[in-house]
Amino acid sequence: MSAEAFRRRANSDGFIVVAVLWILLALAALVSVFAIYVTNTELAVSVNDDSARAEALVSASLELSAFRLVTTPRESRPTRGAFSFRLGRANVDVDFCSETARVDLNMAPKDLLAGLFAALGASSDDAAQYADRVIGWRTAPTTGTEDPEASLYRAAGLNYGPRGGPFGDVAELTLVLGVPPAIAEAALPYVTIYSGRAEINIRDAAPIVLAALPGMTPGQLSTFMSDPLPSDAPSAATRNGTRQNLVTTEGGKAMRVTVRVRFDTGRKIASQVVIGMGGNEKPYRVLSWQDDIDLQSAPSAAAAWEQARGGG
């Protein structure tokens, strides 16, 4: 073979080797892409499967909570409680607490609302102003006259006015004129629209809610946080200046159920559901359902109570 023919043969073989290498690299890239696709698909299916199972577990938790409540005589029905169970490769922790442990935005009087804002860090004057605006938000305007509350919103340059009726959601507190976003957000774990009562259940309320009661002193707050709570706590509250019509030890018809699901895979999901007890057709009805909540920033009243007393 001549030298020229040999060079041509070598160049041809080199080209083939390079082409084969490029093909192998392309195949490797396709395999990598396919592997990533399969992994992501598996992860997405797993997440969706966990979400579906979590919803079923939360529903089971509601059924068990309602069963515990409706099978107990009304006069001895608990206003809060907790239990755990295991089902579907997951551990489930449940606690429930009456909504009377929270401040009802639609029923609370001005001094209780102001007390809550003050307990969250507002000055006395500012707290009173925030309370006025909350009451203004929920109060229907007088027919045939200009609404002074709506005028305040227009003067502030807002493109909306007060509801002029009961709060439809606690999140509306963030829309109330003058209430700082930080104060409104901090108040959300301690307010409700489902209690239907002006009174606070002093056996179940979180420390901040207890501190909101007019006339509440640090010493009295410490007494209320004792375990067990003195049987004459409502009377003691009244003697120390708290209005009788703002304290109770009774629960209401609405219960907040907090469900924490821990799958064997390590994934955790938390939900908070408010249910209304009683009814002609069903033992309970769902009033509010929140999934994947941040329990650190929005603890249940029962959990906050236990944490304050060192119970976990």
C-alpha positions in Angstrom: 0.0 0.0 0.0 1.3 3.4 -1.0 2.0 6.1 1.6 -0.8 8.2 0.2 -3.3 5.4 0.3 -2.3 4.7 3.9 -2.9 8.3 5.0 -6.3 8.2 3.4 -7.2 5.0 5.2 -6.0 6.4 8.5 -8.0 9.6 8.0 -11.1 7.6 7.2 -10.7 5.4 10.3 -10.2 8.4 12.5 -13.3 10.0 11.2 -15.3 6.9 12.0 -13.9 6.7 15.5 -14.9 10.3 16.2 -18.4 9.8 14.8 -18.8 6.7 17.0 -17.7 8.7 20.0 -20.1 11.5 19.2 -22.9 8.9 18.9 -22.0 7.3 22.2 -21.9 10.7 23.9 -25.3 11.6 22.4 -26.7 8.2 23.7 -25.3 8.8 27.1 -26.9 12.3 27.2 -30.3 10.8 26.2 -29.9 8.1 28.9 -29.2 10.8 31.5 -32.2 12.9 30.4 -34.4 9.9 30.5 -33.1 9.0 34.0 -33.9 12.5 35.2 -37.3 12.3 33.6 -38.1 9.0 35.2 -36.9 10.2 38.6 -38.9 13.4 38.5 -42.0 11.5 37.3 -41.6 9.1 40.2 -41.2 12.0 42.6 -44.3 13.7 41.3 -46.3 10.6 41.5 -45.1 10.0 45.0 -46.0 13.5 46.1 -49.4 13.3 44.6 -49.9 9.9 46.2 -48.9 11.3 49.6 -51.3 14.2 49.1 -54.2 12.0 48.3 -53.4 9.7 51.3 -53.0 12.7 53.5 -56.4 14.0 52.6 -57.9 10.6 53.4 -56.1 10.5 56.7 -57.3 14.0 57.6 -60.9 13.0 56.8 -60.4 9.9 59.0 -59.2 12.2 61.8 -62.3 14.4 61.5 -64.5 11.4 61.7 -62.7 10.1 64.8 -62.8 13.5 66.4 -66.5 14.0 65.7 -67.2 10.4 67.0 -65.4 11.2 70.3 -67.5 14.4 70.7 -71.0 13.2 69.7 -70.8 10.0 71.7 -70.1 12.0 74.9 -73.1 13.6 76.8 -73.3 17.3 76.1 -72.8 18.3 79.7 -69.5 16.4 79.9 -68.3 16.9 76.3 -64.6 17.9 76.2 -63.7 21.3 74.8 -60.2 20.1 73.8 -58.4 16.8 73.4 -55.8 14.8 71.5 -55.2 11.3 70.2 -52.9 9.5 67.7 -53.3 6.5 65.4 -51.4 4.7 62.6 -52.9 4.0 59.2 -51.7 3.6 55.6 -47.9 3.7 56.4 -48.3 6.9 58.3 -48.4 8.1 61.9 -51.2 10.7 62.6 -51.4 13.0 65.6 -54.7 14.9 66.1 -55.7 17.6 68.5 -59.0 19.4 68.7 -60.0 22.6 70.5 -63.2 24.6 70.7 -63.2 27.9 68.8 -64.3 29.6 72.0 -60.6 29.5 72.9 -60.1 32.3 70.3 -61.3 35.9 69.9 -64.3 36.1 67.5 -63.7 39.0 65.2 -67.5 39.3 64.6 -68.5 39.1 68.3 -65.7 40.5 70.5 -66.3 43.9 72.1 -63.8 46.8 71.6 -61.9 46.2 74.9 -61.3 42.6 74.1 -60.0 43.4 70.6 -57.9 46.2 71.9 -56.5 43.8 74.6 -55.5 41.3 71.9 -53.7 43.9 69.9 -51.9 45.2 73.0 -50.9 41.7 73.9 -49.3 41.4 70.5 -47.2 44.5 71.1 -49.3 47.5 70.1 -49.4 50.6 72.4 -52.7 51.2 74.2 -53.7 54.1 72.0 -52.9 52.2 68.8 -54.6 49.1 70.0 -57.8 51.0 70.7 -57.7 52.5 67.2 -57.2 49.1 65.6 -60.2 47.8 67.6 -62.3 50.7 66.3 -61.4 49.9 62.7 -62.3 46.2 63.2 -65.7 47.1 64.6 -66.1 49.6 61.7 -65.3 46.9 59.2 -68.0 44.5 60.5 -70.7 47.1 61.1 -73.4 47.7 58.5 -73.7 51.4 57.5 -76.8 53.3 58.3 -79.2 53.3 55.4 -79.7 56.7 53.8 -76.6 58.3 55.2 -72.9 58.5 54.1 -70.8 55.8 55.6 -68.1 57.4 57.7 -66.0 54.2 57.8 -66.0 54.0 54.0 -65.0 57.6 53.8 -61.9 56.8 55.8 -60.9 54.1 53.3 -61.4 56.5 50.4 -59.3 59.2 52.2 -56.5 56.7 52.6 -56.5 56.1 48.8 -57.7 52.5 49.1 -59.6 51.0 46.2 -61.9 49.1 48.5 -64.0 49.8 51.5 -65.0 48.0 54.7 -67.2 44.9 54.4 -70.1 46.5 56.3 -71.0 43.1 57.6 -69.5 40.1 59.5 -66.0 39.0 58.6 -66.2 36.2 56.1 -62.6 35.1 56.8 -60.1 35.9 59.5 -57.6 36.9 56.7 -59.8 40.0 56.1 -58.1 41.4 59.2 -55.1 42.1 56.9 -57.4 44.4 54.9 -58.7 46.5 57.8 -57.6 50.1 57.6 -54.7 51.1 59.9 -53.9 47.6 61.3 -50.2 47.0 60.5 -49.6 43.9 58.5 -47.3 42.5 61.2 -49.9 42.9 63.9 -52.7 41.4 61.6 -50.5 38.4 60.8 -49.5 37.9 64.4 -53.2 37.9 65.4 -54.4 35.3 63.0 -53.6 32.3 65.1 -55.7 33.7 68.0 -58.9 34.9 66.2 -61.8 33.2 64.6 -65.2 33.8 62.9 -66.7 30.5 64.0 -67.1 30.9 67.8 -70.3 32.9 67.6 -69.7 34.1 71.1 -68.1 37.2 72.7 -66.8 35.1 75.7 -63.4 33.4 75.9 -63.0 29.9 77.2 -60.4 30.5 79.9 -59.7 26.8 80.3 -58.5 26.4 76.7 -57.4 29.8 75.5 -53.7 30.5 74.6 -51.8 32.8 77.0 -52.0 35.7 74.5 -55.8 35.4 74.4 -56.0 35.3 78.2 -53.7 38.3 78.4 -56.2 40.1 76.1 -59.0 39.9 78.7 -59.7 43.3 80.2 -58.3 43.6 83.7 -56.0 40.5 83.3 -52.9 40.8 85.4 -49.6 38.8 85.1 -50.4 37.1 88.4 -53.9 36.2 87.4 -52.6 34.9 84.0 -50.2 32.6 85.9 -53.1 31.3 87.9 -55.1 30.6 84.8 -52.2 28.7 83.2 -51.9 26.4 86.2 -52.9 22.7 85.8 -55.6 22.0 86.9 -57.3 25.4 86.6 -59.0 26.5 89.8 -62.7 25.6 89.7 -63.6 29.2 90.6 -61.5 30.7 87.8 -64.4 32.6 86.2 -65.4 34.1 89.5 -61.8 35.0 90.3 -61.5 36.7 86.9 -64.6 38.8 87.6 -63.3 39.7 91.1 -60.1 40.9 89.5 -61.8 43.2 87.0 -62.5 41.0 84.0 -66.0 41.4 82.8 -68.3 38.4 83.6 -69.7 38.4 80.1 -66.2 37.8 78.6 -65.2 34.6 80.4 -66.5 31.1 80.2 -65.5 27.5 80.6 -67.9 26.2 78.0 -67.1 25.1 74.5 -69.1 26.0 71.4 -70.4 24.2 68.4 -67.2 24.8 66.3 -64.1 22.8 66.8 -60.6 23.3 65.3 -59.0 20.0 64.5 -55.2 20.0 63.8 -53.9 17.0 62.0 -50.2 16.2 61.7 -49.3 13.3 59.3 -45.9 11.7 59.3 -45.3 9.3 56.4 -42.8 6.4 56.7 -41.0 8.1 53.8 -40.2 11.0 56.1 -42.6 13.5 54.5 -44.8 15.5 56.9 -48.1 17.2 56.1 -50.2 19.3 58.5 -53.8 20.4 58.1 -56.1 22.5 60.2 -59.9 22.0 59.8 -62.7 23.8 61.6 -65.9 21.7 61.9 -69.3 22.7 63.1 -70.8 20.1 65.4 -74.5 19.2 65.3 -76.9 19.0 62.5 -79.9 17.1 61.3 -78.2 15.0 58.6 -74.5 14.8 59.6 -72.7 14.8 62.9 -70.5 17.6 61.7 -69.9 19.9 58.7 -66.6 21.4 57.5 -66.4 25.2 57.9 -62.8 25.7 56.9 -60.0 23.5 55.6 -56.3 24.5 55.3 -53.6 22.1 54.0 -49.8 22.2 54.4 -50.0 24.9 57.1 -47.0 26.2 59.0 -47.8 25.0 62.5 -44.8 27.0 63.9 -46.5 30.3 62.9 -50.1 29.1 63.3 -50.3 26.7 66.2 -53.6 25.5 67.4 -54.9 27.0 70.6 -54.4 23.7 72.4 -50.8 23.3 71.2 -50.0 26.9 72.2 -51.5 26.2 75.7 -49.4 23.0 76.1 -46.2 24.7 75.0 -46.8 27.6 77.4 -47.2 25.2 80.3 -44.1 23.2 79.2 -46.0 20.3 77.9 -44.2 20.1 74.6 
